[in-house]
Amino acid sequence: MPLTALGQRICIIGPSNSGKSTLAQAIGRVRELPVVHLDRLYHLPGTDWQPRATADFVALHDAAIAGERWVIDGNYAICQPQRLARATGVILLDVPTLTSLRRYVLRCWSAGNRVGGLDGGRDSVKWAMLRHIAGTTRANRRRYAALAGTLAVPHIRLAGPRAIAAFYRRTGLTPR
């Protein structure tokens, strides 16, 4: 399926550290779509991943999806129904727990700001995040797979790092 088949409002969902932000950035660049990173809306800039008040996050989220063109990465179930209702296409990244854990540790140890990271913030390895990834990735993968079966819009499921890499090659995307 070509990227254009996903329309002008694309949601990218999947487990933590599966590559959602990097893929959103690549698609935004090629399709000239505004990129929305939900982590940046949910957390306060310049903090160590401190969440905003829920009402503030929902207001920022709903303003972002009101636009006619965007690619948005992230899950945040509290706002997923309205986001999917506006989406014209969905990409589901489905990576194993060990891949998510490895990517998390590597991104925390790498220098510089990462795509989708908080302005003024720096990633560091946290036990809470390691527990979250180890404890929820498998269940979330099942939940996202079930969700894909209910979508009324074009969608793509990319199962594992090799499928994601092949998608980049097939669509002419580059990670950076």
KEDO-739729 format. One record per residue (C-alpha): residue number from 1; y, z, x. Coordinates in steps of 0.05 Angstrom, whole numbers, always signed. Each point is the difference from the previous one (the first is absolute). Last residue first. Example, Ala and Ser with C-alpha at 12.3 -4.5 7.8 and 13.67 -1.06 7.14 Angstrom:
REM KEDO-739729
{2, {-21, +143, +273}}
{1, {-69, +13, -27}}
//
This chain:
REM KEDO-739729
{176, {+219, +195, +334}}
{175, {-66, -6, -38}}
{174, {+1, -76, -2}}
{173, {-13, -40, -63}}
{172, {-24, -72, -2}}
{171, {-39, +10, -65}}
{170, {-69, -13, +28}}
{169, {+14, +38, +65}}
{168, {+27, +62, -35}}
{167, {-56, -2, -51}}
{166, {-52, -5, +56}}
{165, {+30, +63, +32}}
{164, {-5, +37, -67}}
{163, {-72, -23, -10}}
{162, {-17, +23, +70}}
{161, {+34, +68, -11}}
{160, {-40, +16, -62}}
{159, {-8, -26, -71}}
{158, {+62, -40, -20}}
{157, {+4, -2, -75}}
{156, {+47, -52, -28}}
{155, {+34, +1, -68}}
{154, {+28, -48, -51}}
{153, {+26, +39, -61}}
{152, {-39, +31, -58}}
{151, {-26, +57, +43}}
{150, {-58, +40, -28}}
{149, {-53, -16, +52}}
{148, {+49, +14, +56}}
{147, {+8, +71, -27}}
{146, {-74, +13, +9}}
{145, {+5, -21, +73}}
{144, {+63, +44, +8}}
{143, {-37, +61, -28}}
{142, {-61, -12, +45}}
{141, {+44, -7, +61}}
{140, {+38, +62, -22}}
{139, {-64, +41, -2}}
{138, {-20, -22, +71}}
{137, {+71, +11, +27}}
{136, {+10, +69, -31}}
{135, {-31, +52, +45}}
{134, {+4, -31, +69}}
{133, {+70, -28, -12}}
{132, {+26, +64, -31}}
{131, {-33, +44, +52}}
{130, {+31, -41, +57}}
{129, {+67, +4, -37}}
{128, {-3, +76, -7}}
{127, {-22, +7, +73}}
{126, {+63, -36, +22}}
{125, {+6, -52, +55}}
{124, {+72, -17, +11}}
{123, {+44, -55, -28}}
{122, {+73, +0, +17}}
{121, {+58, +2, -48}}
{120, {+71, -27, +3}}
{119, {-14, -54, -51}}
{118, {-69, +14, -27}}
{117, {-56, -48, +19}}
{116, {-14, -64, -39}}
{115, {-11, -42, +63}}
{114, {-7, +48, +58}}
{113, {+55, +30, +41}}
{112, {-10, +8, +74}}
{111, {-55, +26, +44}}
{110, {-73, +0, -21}}
{109, {-36, +66, -7}}
{108, {+12, +8, -74}}
{107, {-19, -73, -13}}
{106, {-65, +9, +38}}
{105, {-19, +63, -37}}
{104, {+12, -32, -68}}
{103, {-35, -65, +18}}
{102, {-62, +37, +23}}
{101, {-2, +42, -63}}
{100, {+9, -60, -45}}
{99, {-54, -39, +36}}
{98, {-47, +59, -4}}
{97, {+11, +5, -75}}
{96, {-20, -72, -11}}
{95, {+51, -53, -21}}
{94, {+13, -32, -67}}
{93, {+69, -32, -5}}
{92, {+15, -22, -71}}
{91, {+52, -55, -8}}
{90, {+33, -5, -68}}
{89, {+39, -55, -35}}
{88, {+54, -10, -53}}
{87, {+17, +74, -1}}
{86, {+45, +30, -54}}
{85, {-56, +36, -38}}
{84, {-31, +19, +66}}
{83, {+63, +38, +20}}
{82, {+5, +33, -68}}
{81, {-72, +25, +4}}
{80, {+4, +20, +74}}
{79, {+57, +49, -6}}
{78, {-36, +67, +3}}
{77, {-57, -34, +37}}
{76, {+39, -4, +65}}
{75, {-36, -61, +30}}
{74, {+41, -35, +53}}
{73, {+29, -66, +19}}
{72, {+50, -41, -39}}
{71, {+16, -74, +4}}
{70, {+61, -19, -39}}
{69, {+35, -50, -46}}
{68, {+27, +8, -70}}
{67, {+28, +70, +12}}
{66, {-15, +58, -47}}
{65, {-56, +21, +47}}
{64, {+49, +32, +49}}
{63, {+41, +36, -53}}
{62, {-65, +29, -29}}
{61, {-21, +26, +69}}
{60, {+67, +31, +15}}
{59, {+1, +36, -68}}
{58, {-72, +22, +8}}
{57, {+15, +28, +69}}
{56, {+60, +38, -24}}
{55, {-38, +29, -59}}
{54, {-57, +22, +46}}
{53, {+48, +37, +47}}
{52, {-5, -32, +68}}
{51, {-59, +13, +45}}
{50, {+8, +26, +72}}
{49, {-35, -48, +48}}
{48, {+25, +34, +64}}
{47, {+72, -14, -19}}
{46, {+53, -51, +19}}
{45, {-7, -38, -65}}
{44, {-26, +39, -61}}
{43, {-69, -22, -23}}
{42, {-20, -36, -64}}
{41, {+46, -60, +8}}
{40, {-17, -12, +73}}
{39, {-74, +8, -14}}
{38, {+8, -51, -56}}
{37, {+17, -55, +49}}
{36, {+39, -54, -37}}
{35, {+5, -69, +32}}
{34, {+49, -51, -28}}
{33, {-34, -68, -5}}
{32, {+14, -58, +47}}
{31, {-72, -25, -8}}
{30, {-15, +0, +75}}
{29, {+39, +63, +18}}
{28, {-19, +38, -63}}
{27, {-73, -18, +11}}
{26, {+1, +27, +72}}
{25, {+38, +64, -20}}
{24, {-49, +12, -58}}
{23, {-59, -10, +47}}
{22, {+28, +50, +50}}
{21, {+14, +50, -55}}
{20, {-69, -5, -31}}
{19, {-39, +4, +65}}
{18, {-58, +46, -21}}
{17, {+34, +64, +23}}
{16, {-8, +36, -66}}
{15, {-48, -36, -46}}
{14, {+19, -62, -40}}
{13, {+55, -33, -39}}
{12, {+46, -59, +11}}
{11, {+41, -20, -60}}
{10, {+32, -69, -4}}
{9, {+59, -21, -43}}
{8, {+19, -73, +11}}
{7, {-66, -33, -17}}
{6, {-70, +14, +26}}
{5, {-18, -74, -3}}
{4, {+53, -12, +54}}
{3, {-42, +38, +50}}
{2, {-55, -53, -5}}
{1, {-68, +19, -29}}
//
